[in-house]
Amino acid sequence: MTKFMQNPVLVAGLVLVVLTLAGPVIGLPVNQLTEIVIYMLYGLGVNMLVGYTGLVPFGASVFFGCATYFVAIFMLGGVGNEFVALILAVLASVGLAVLLGLLILRRRGLYFSLLTLAASQIAFEVAYKWTAVTGGENGLQGVTPVLLTTPMRLHVFTVAVALVVMAGLWRLAHAPFGRALQALRDNEQRMACLGYNTNHLKLGAFVLCGAVVGLAGGLLALLLQGAYADNLGWEHAGDALLMTVLGGVHQFLGPLWGAVAFIALQDRLSQLTDNWWLIFAPIVMGFALASPEGIHGLAQLIMRRPRWTLTRTAIPPRPAAIAPYQPSELGVDRDTPLLTVRGLTNRFGSLYTARNIDLDVMPCQLHSFIGPNGAGKTTFFNLLTGLLHPTEGRISFMGQDITGMKPYLRVRLGLSRSFQIVSVFKNLTAFENVRIAVQRRRKLSLRQRMGDAYDVADVNDRTWTLLAAVGLEDRAAETCQNLSHGEQRLLEIAISLATDAKLLLLDEPLAGLAQADRQVVGALIRRLAEAHAVLLIEHDMDRVLTLSDRITVLHQGALIADGKPAEVASNPAVISAYLGAEKDAANTIHAAPRGQVGKPILEVENLCAGYAGSVIIDGVSFTVHEGEAVAILGRNGVGKTTTLNSLMGSVDIASGDIKLDGQSIAGRKPFEINQRGLSLVPEGRRLFPNLTVLENLRLAMRPGGASLEEVYELFPKLKVLAKSRASALSGGERQMVAVARALMVPSRVILLDEPFEGLAPAIVKDIMEAVVKLRARASLVIVEHHAESVLSIVDRAIVLVNGKVAYEGSAADLAADEALQARLLGVVHADAA
């Protein structure tokens, strides 16, 4: 029975059969039952676009309404029978979808939605006023079926067609095409950087929606025995979308429940009053507020199984033995540059982010591309991969000019990248994240393209190999939302490896990783360079100097040094710009020893919390006193960030208590916790990208918090950047804004999540100095994966292992005990590295 309930097509068939048999008893005539099935089919087509692709059509009625006219015109024109007319109507809808898709899929989001609505309204005006063809206001009447001559025959045929279409869509959802659509929904840019033509994927989904919705419209013409313009008008344009949302937009069966509820309620309420929408609208609003996943989601909530059911959640079984990772052979002349850049320049107005760059990247080398924050390194990667177009200059890859080539075509040539800010598919499992990348590199047969994506054995095997290469094989079934930042970083590296690229562009692949993971990934990158060209951006200078064959240094958009690691490290210009005195100074920052600490201000007692029913932190207890700074340390995935999110109320707490100034804040909303004096500087900064620095700060400003003058005194650079948009800032500048924003709130305790992640040494120095000064304003809790970065500026340290507190004590004692650090944190000495 359980297996039966997992197949939505069988469930839908059972529901429709029961409705058909019970219809006369509950007062639903056959024609109304047929209407429910037709609108279910309408909703399925819309949900395929919304749920799987993320495109929201306000005007899918353009296909629904036009198809009714197609069938009516064909039938009245003497075309064979209704079956032929339906086939022709679907083909006409496909043609219409292709034309509209080529025009409006250039836009996404609200613009796409409004363009579909505009198309539907244009079709309405044509249908309403072209009387000679469409019958105008009266429509086309007298469409008499030749074969489906009774209401019951039409109903049975409609049910059969709907179930066949539903089975096809369910199969397609699990086929390679459907899987690609789900990844596209989550992260279109990443899909392009894996070699997928995202425009073709979106057009395919749009045409599929047009075909299914067109079929539903053709069936409606047979039910009504005519065609009318009101199905195209804006008043009914959102009907299918409303049903889908009512039933559950992320649920495959959502359109079924939505159609039943919509048609039944419409019938009953319209019998009570002409203003039935005044009753129906609050019901819809109630569902939207109480259950964002609609009727299906509400049922899941009652059964305590909240999850999306657009596809199966299981992954293929793990093989008994996972093949070790072996890089693909490069197959090029090792003495000829793989990538050549000449005169590359990029500017925004008078601001140069790249200035006349000349660079050659050789095969089978680890070539590091370094420079201070804001030097233009990530911009250079964006130029190489086609996400930005240069103002001047030329880029050649394997002898081919790719300066104006689209990103997905560059990937297909063999150029792949990872991103500075983790770019994965958040709603997919770790396995599916890698599998979708592997899938693009495989030539699939027609049978494999139409079958289940998880039945392609060589794709599955390669996916397991890549997951094992980065140590994530045990986390394969977890969705990305449940992975720690470090695990997501490892996952992104596996995704990049899946492209089998000749040139790998790795943008800070070590950022956010614990020391043990950094060694694993560092060794993996070094191994990749034996068979690939690797261009690496990284701030871990010790590891860069140890691993690299060649280093190029960028400063203020221009190259200032290029050569062997030893040559670059001793270059006076590099020392001045990046490596030398600033790094030494950052390592000398220490907080002044504190006297007796004040009273307890933050008390955590036996805290247990996690995501989606999993336990990430288990029985964590600690206390933070007034004026005290505490570090929370641990390897990736042990629950450091989850602890901070639990304190801020953004993670559900299973048990335990949190007290701030003696009052419990467990279970309160994040804004209430913040108002009581707990502030978070989140990992990844999370600024408002389209607002200026000043606007970001003013949004957080509250009485009792720091003034702008105090913030500018702490971070003088922010005064200079006050009118700059946050999206234009470097990583270090964003971190300054994030810390400053927390100060604008009257905070008793400030939580800092990875405040030094991905920053150049000179910027780390500035942030560390600011953190030391913060101790005079509030108590601090700092999550950090590098113990050496934080132990000198805090009073106490807490080390988590597998979600539990494994050490709590003096930061100085932990700093002096290298053996304990190695055991708890996986810290490896530099000479061992």
C-alpha angles and dihedrals in degrees: 000000000000091000089050092052090052091064107077094195092059091046091050091048091052092048093049093048091050090048091050092052095041096042097094090046096052095040100256111135120215094256091055091049088052090050089054091053092047092051090045087057089047090052093047090058092049093044090052087062098039102038101036102032105024094234112133114205113199088183108044082131087084088077094038096051097038091051091057088056092045091056093043093049093047094047094046089045091062101257109164106263142324093278092059090043091053092050092049091047091053091049090049090050090051090052091048090049092052092052094045093042093054088052106041105027088079085083131056136195120015093355092057091048093050093046091056089049090050090051091052092049092050089052089050092053091049093048093046096049106030092083096166092064107021102031091243116228093358095051125205114311137179098053100160119190115231099201106015093060100154131054091241093052090051091047094051091046091049092050091049093049092047093051092047090050091046091052090049093050092047090051091046091051088061096040121094091263094053092047090051090052091055092051089047089054091055101042122000095177092054091050090055089050089055091057100262119140096230093188091059091048092051092046091050091052092046092051091048089052090049092051095050094042090045090054089052091050091050091052090051090056089056091048094049092034088225147045128252135187096231090080087067098046123107090246090071099027093100099043096104092043090050091051091048093051091045091053096039125284094214093047123087091216092045094103091054095055091040094052093048092049095043098048095040095047092044090053096046097041095045088057089057100046143354088231093061091142088071087066099033096050095059089050090055091045090051092054092047091053099039099037118017087186092058129225094332091049091050090054090050090049091054090049089046092237103116109176142118113268100192087115140000114287097212122099128212114282117272111253119244090242124025114212113239117252116264120182116234116252114262096219097200138111106278092210095057121080113252093202125028124188121186128183093342110181131170128177140169105210105308094342114101116205092171124022123194096317118188115187141156123200114201127209120261095018134118100227114185120205109199141166143135121295110286093024091122102255098135090042088056090053090049089054092049093050097044099248087118128031117224122240090221139356141056136268121200126186120191089344094308123115106238098167094117098026121124116253097247091053091053089053091051089053089057107270115125137165148191122217134244090226107049109263112191137131102273100196096045128082121258088251093053092047090061096034092057089056093047090048092062092057095052126084103227125202120236089256091053092047091054096039134072111302090221091061092070099100100191091051091050092047093050090048092053090048093054093046090051090048090064096034098252101114091108091053096047095115095050119101114238091249088067095050122094120244091257092051090049088052090052089047092054090054090052089050090052091049090052091069091068087222125186089215121034118198107199115189108200096322092173096054111118096013126126117240095261091050090046089058092049093048093041090054090047092052090048089051091049090055089063091069104017140043109252124194107191133193110195140151097203094100096182091056094041091054091046099047106033128099091193136009130204119192123210122195125177091346096307133096112249101171141014131176146068117350094250092051093049094046090056096043108118092216091054093046089052095045103038129340111045134054096006092058093049090048092050090055092053097058112114132166116241112256111263127229123221111336122236130242122307111279104171120033122183116190124191093323117192119180143144146145130282093353096313121124112233101162119032123193098337115176131174141136131225118202131207112285093009129129118209128185123211109205136177146119121290116291097020094115107264097133091037088057092055092045089050091053089052093049097244093115123058113248115223094193142338132063140262121205127192114191088346096305122110115245097173111129095015123128118265093246091052091050090049091050089054091058110274116121132182129210096198130217108261091028095249097213124170098261099202094050126082124248090257093049091050089053096045092052089062097040115121134163110276094029128106119293123235089253091056091048092049090050089054094043109022091178091066091064089059091046096043094117096040119107115248090235089064096054126103121242093263093048091050090052090053090053091047092053092043091050091057089053092056087070119073094248128185093185127020119202115206117195112201094328093177099044116136095354128137115247093253091054091045087057092055093047092047091051089050092050091052090052091047090067089074090060105039146352114271135218111188124191111202136159095203107071092190090059096059113020093084093058102043135070100218138018132212118196120200123205118184092342096309132100107258097170136018121172149087116345089217092055092051092047090054095047104074093169091057091048090051092050098045103030106026091239111173123200118247093242090053090051 
